[in-house]
């Protein structure tokens, strides 16, 4: 059996060959922020992500699930896609969080982690291990910090001084004793740019994220209707949000990814917001089936497109909203009603009144009535404005 020092050096070298920018090693003990995580759950800041509340101690301590666990190998891979002017990107590309621009990262990271696990088992026959890639129950950011892969920033992301925060994380839990790294220095200092830039105030002073206010949560994880008081703050975001990373000084010189799979898929430059608002289930699977975007499901993505279209005054999306009043999904119908209510035009009011006569879902009926009230206010305001001030 190779020595811990030799094993650690060999694993690190192989990980870099596989494309990981950072690799760090920490003991498989209870995470330092385990109690903070529990407090976060107790405050309900995880929203509808109930899976996070299942066995919190097992997430915080790998030995709760695997008594044989001795070490955690933390791995990070840069995903920042190339290309200028992300906000001005064609199609829906600029409305996506950058991590979703390419292929689904889960598959590539798991494949690379499996390759590394195979290498470890060849190096040390009889090794027991487990792979964790995002969906597995482990506090990956805590262990990444403990391994020296980066520090936990105020926006709760892991930041590395050279790579920034545009990274995916993966872990190997092993029964090997290895040589461990030390935690890096917290380099956020007095900076609070990310807190001030968040449009929904989701980043809390105590280095916690209120998921129920986060645009990424609202557009991806939330299965219900987006709360009415947060819809305008969603802006034109279709899937996820990068604002807290975009404004971070440590990301100003972040390198672009070397992975071709993480580069933007050309189809996203050709698909417009109105097409997303009209997506059928079949078309959704065809366009987004190989992407992390499928996490939002068809109902969530269409809901988001209708809200984004209303927020940006996209006439084609508004026209799609008229048809969406008859969508089989009540969440989509409710979002369509809200979008039409923002316009305040007589023909949209007629469409809403017609929809109300046939709608049977109580929550959608409330959305339609609210939209009619909103449309009436908007129409009244439009009438009072001078002709030259009215929208064309």
Buried (B, 14 or more C-beta within 10 A) or exposed (E): EEEBEEBBBBBBEBBEEBBBBBBBBBBBBBBBBBEBBBEBBEEEBBBEBEEBBEEBEBBBBBBBBBEBBBBBBBBBBBBBBEBEEBEEBEBBBBBBBBBBBBBBBBEBBBEBBEBBBEBBBEBBEEBEBBBBBBEBBBBBBBBBBBBBBBBBBBBBBBBBEEBBBBBBBBBBBBBBEBBBBEBBEEBBEEBEBBBEBBBBEBBBEEBBBBBBBBBBBBBBBBEBBBEEEBBEBBBBBBBBBBBBBBBBBBBEEBEBBEBEBBBBBEBBBEBBBBBBBBBEEEBBEEBBEBBBBBBBBBBBBBBBBBBBBBBEEBEBBBBBBBEBBBBEBBBBBBBBBBBBBBBBBEEBBEBBEBBBEEBEBEBBBBBBBBBBEBBEEBBEEBEEEEEEEEEE
